[in-house]
């Protein structure tokens, strides 16, 4: 039996608590425990008009949990630092957000949970509270003391990983080095095998420049960096196609034969994926010692407490994490 997932709803004033409660009200077969304030979840359920049964679980209970009945939510209680109003940020609760994440990380590192699913946070209020925070991905990387991780977003029929993430465009070319390409592709290839059941993954790689550089007439990064790096990796029996022009790569002719696309920068690959699957996509951090998925949306303060938040991305994040956990368990059984 797969161990429970740890779910952190993120910013308490946002829609993170809402989508969790709305999901269990509809019913789900996924086994998870929400790491959050019991009082917060009770208050938000009342605000949403939901008769959710909240069940407090301790560390000793995780090994014996089964999927909760409809409208029932398992909660590992982490009290708020201050009262919370839907849609209104409270700087005092910034530390609470990181506390829920720290607890989930501890449980994942101790193999009590099979992975972590994260809800949306508000980076600004966390930093305003004097707590350095650039994002979930970096926070998890540092907590696990790993040097490199890879961001991959996925929706039905498409996975897109990134060589660089949140960089200004002017800084991207210098960040694409042979070492960065080697590390990113190695992490992506291993994850496709370990967590997605791809025996011999085929990865499509974009170029950096328009038309993949047009033989050097539109930029030399492909000739000087990308192609030599890919050739060295192909010599290790890693299946790579490219570099391909990004404007023609995202079509069935290529995608039907691929397990993932590797894009050079954030806005090269993700607009296509989000157009295809926004609201039903998942953000996945590869290279951690445990599974981590996340919703693809933000805190949406204007929807908090209204019952109008969409649960689609949370469902995708949970089912993806569960599927990854099953592949990992079977691989190492």
Buried (B, 14 or more C-beta within 10 A) or exposed (E): EBBBBBBBBBBBBBBBBBBBBBBBBEEBEBBBBBBBBBBBBBBBBEBBEBEBEBBEBEEEBBEEBEBBEEBBBBBBBBEBBEEBEBBEBBBBBBBBBBBBBBBBBBBBBEEBBBBBBBBBBBBEBBEEBEEEBEBBBBBBBEBBEEEEBBBBBBBEEBBBBBBBBEEEEEEBBEEBEBEBBBBBBBBBBBBBBBBBBBEEBBBBBBBBBEBBBEEEEBBBBBBEBBBEBBEEBEEEEBBBBBBBBBBEBBEEEBBEEBBBBBBBBBEBBBBBBBEBBBBBBBBBBBBBEBBBBBBBBBBBBEBBBBBEBBBBBBBBBBBBBBBBBBBBEEEEE
